[in-house]
Amino acid sequence: MITSYSQNGKPEEAIDLFCQMGMGGNKCDSVSVSSALSSCSNLPSLHYGKEIHAFMIRRDVISDLLCASALIDMYAKSGNLDFSRQVFNLMPNKNENGILPDHVTFLGIIFACGHADQVNEGIHYFNCMTEEYGIPARMEHYACMVYLFGHAGRLSDAFKTIQSMPFSPDAGVWSTLLGACRVHGNVELAEIASKHLFELDPQNSGYYILL
C-alpha cells in the first residue's frame, strides 16, 4: 500500500500509512522504510525524510543495504549531496550479508553527484566502485556517468565513456548523449548518437524530434 501510494502521486498518504504502522506496533521492514523514503522525494520539504532517517537510526536499520540506498537517493533527489555523502560514508564496509556498499548504493551516490553538478566527485565514486570494491559497472552506472559529463558540457568525455563500455550501449545511454548534444550544440556527436538510436529504436519519433 505504501509503495502504491508512492508510485501514484500520493506521497502524503504513503507517509501517513507508514506512521500508522509505527503507532500500531507493526514492525517496519526495509521494504516499507525504502518505500516511505521514496515518497519523501516527491515532497518539497525534507522534514519527513529526516524524521524517517532518525527512525532508521533508532531502530538500527541504517546499515540495511536497501534502506541506506533509499536514503541516499532521497537526499540526492532533494538536492542535498552533503547528506547523501554522509550516509554513504557512514555505511560499514561489511555486514553479515557481505560487502557494503553494492552497485545500487554506488548508483545512488553517483546520481547524487550528478544532481549537484559535482562531476569530479561522481568520477571518484565510479572509480571507487570498480577499482577499490571490484564491482563491475552496469548499464545504469555508465548512463549516469554519461549524464554527468554531458550535463557539465564535457561531451568528449561522455562519448569516451560510451566507447569504454564492455557491452553495447542501450538507447537510454545514446539518448542521454543526444540530449546533452542538443543543450551544448554539438552536431557531430549528435549525428553519431542519433545513428545508433535509429538503429536501436527506429519507431521512436522522440529521437527524430530531439535531433
Secondary structure as the mmCIF struct_conf table of DSSP 4:
data_model
#
loop_
_struct_conf.conf_type_id
_struct_conf.id
_struct_conf.beg_label_comp_id
_struct_conf.beg_label_asym_id
_struct_conf.beg_label_seq_id
_struct_conf.end_label_comp_id
_struct_conf.end_label_asym_id
_struct_conf.end_label_seq_id
HELX_RH_AL_P HELX_RH_AL_P1 ILE A 2 GLN A 7
TURN_TY1_P TURN_TY1_P1 ASN A 8 GLY A 9
HELX_RH_AL_P HELX_RH_AL_P2 PRO A 11 MET A 23
TURN_TY1_P TURN_TY1_P2 GLY A 24 GLY A 25
HELX_LH_PP_P HELX_LH_PP_P1 ASN A 26 CYS A 28
HELX_RH_AL_P HELX_RH_AL_P3 SER A 30 CYS A 40
TURN_TY1_P TURN_TY1_P3 SER A 41 ASN A 42
BEND BEND1 LEU A 43 PRO A 44
BEND BEND2 LEU A 46 LEU A 46
HELX_RH_AL_P HELX_RH_AL_P4 HIS A 47 ARG A 58
TURN_TY1_P TURN_TY1_P4 ARG A 59 ASP A 60
TURN_TY1_P TURN_TY1_P5 ILE A 62 SER A 63
HELX_RH_AL_P HELX_RH_AL_P5 LEU A 65 LYS A 77
TURN_TY1_P TURN_TY1_P6 SER A 78 GLY A 79
HELX_RH_AL_P HELX_RH_AL_P6 LEU A 81 LEU A 90
BEND BEND3 MET A 91 MET A 91
BEND BEND4 ASN A 93 ASN A 93
STRN STRN1 LYS A 94 ASN A 95
TURN_TY1_P TURN_TY1_P7 GLU A 96 ASN A 97
STRN STRN2 GLY A 98 ILE A 99
BEND BEND5 LEU A 100 PRO A 101
HELX_RH_AL_P HELX_RH_AL_P7 HIS A 103 HIS A 115
TURN_TY1_P TURN_TY1_P8 ALA A 116 ASP A 117
HELX_RH_AL_P HELX_RH_AL_P8 VAL A 119 ASN A 127
HELX_RH_PI_P HELX_RH_PI_P1 CYS A 128 GLU A 132
BEND BEND6 TYR A 133 TYR A 133
HELX_LH_PP_P HELX_LH_PP_P2 ILE A 135 ALA A 137
HELX_RH_AL_P HELX_RH_AL_P9 MET A 139 HIS A 151
TURN_TY1_P TURN_TY1_P9 ALA A 152 GLY A 153
HELX_RH_AL_P HELX_RH_AL_P10 LEU A 155 SER A 164
BEND BEND7 PRO A 166 PHE A 167
HELX_RH_AL_P HELX_RH_AL_P11 ALA A 171 HIS A 184
TURN_TY1_P TURN_TY1_P10 GLY A 185 GLY A 185
HELX_RH_AL_P HELX_RH_AL_P12 VAL A 187 LEU A 200
TURN_TY1_P TURN_TY1_P11 PRO A 202 GLN A 203
HELX_RH_AL_P HELX_RH_AL_P13 SER A 205 LEU A 210
#
